[in-house]
Amino acid sequence: MTGAERQARYRAARAAEKPVTRTRRPMDRRGRAQRWIDARDGLVAAQAEYAEWLEALPDNQQDSALAETLRAIVDLDLSELLAIEPPRGFGRD
């Protein structure tokens, strides 16, 4: 839906005196440290999924561009990311 369509629907609802409901995305209330940990864990999980995908490729696709890209993702060393513990801040380290 484009902005013009959304605006037209809003104006039509206001003209018909119907209640207009607005929805907002819930606010992310995680701290920086938790967002870092969640992102890091997401990368590790995605890398594992890509490894499974690479292993499931048929033999005739093992030399394809897809396989090369999957290998590049699987070969990334995420150990440095896993070793980092972000500071909690304000003397709570």
N, C-alpha and C positions, 0 to 999 in steps of 0.2 A: 504494500500500500504506500502510495506516495504521500508527500506532505500535503499536496492539494486535496487529495481524496480524504485524508484524515481531517483536514480543516473543513471540508464540505460536510462531512458526517457530523462534525461537532456543531457547525452552524445549524444544520437541519434538526439536530436533537434539541438545541437551544430554542429554535423557533417553535418546535412542537411541545416545548416545556417538559421534556422528558429528563429525568435525572441523568447526569453525565457521570459515568464511572471512569476513574483514572487508575491505572495500575502502575506501580513502580517496581523496579527490580529491588530485591532485598539487598540491603547494604552488607558488604563484606566486613564483618567485625573481627576477622582474624588479625592478629598482630603481624608485624613484619617477619618475625622469626618463624611463626607458624606458616605464613605464606611461602617462605623460602623452603621449609621442610616439605610442604605439600608439593611445590613445584619440582623439587629434587626427586621426591618419591615418584611423581608422575613421569619424569624423564626415565627413571630406572625401569618403571613398569612398561613404558612405551618401548624402550630398548629391548626388553624381554619379548614383547609381542612381535617386534620386527625380527628378532632372532628366530622365533617360531615360524614366521612367514618365510624367511630365507630357507629354513630347513625343509619346509613343505613344497618349495618350488620343484617342479619336475626337472629331470636331468637336462632336457633340451633348453631350459632357460637359465641354467647355471652360469652361462657366459654372457647373459644379456645385460643391458643397461640397468634394468630393474634390480638384478642380482648385485651388480656393482654398488648401486646406491644403498641397498639393504646392508651389504657388507660394510660400507663406510659408516653407517649408523651403528651397527653391531660392534664394530671395532673401536668406537669412541671409548676412551678411558674415563669413566665417571667416578673413579675412586677418589679423586681430589674433591669433587663435589660432595661425596658422601662423608668425607673427613671433616668438612667445614661445619662447625656448630655456630650459628649466628649469635651475636651477643643479645642478651635479653634487655640490657640497658638499665640505666638509673641505679647502678650499684647492685643489680641482681645477678651479675655474672657469676 
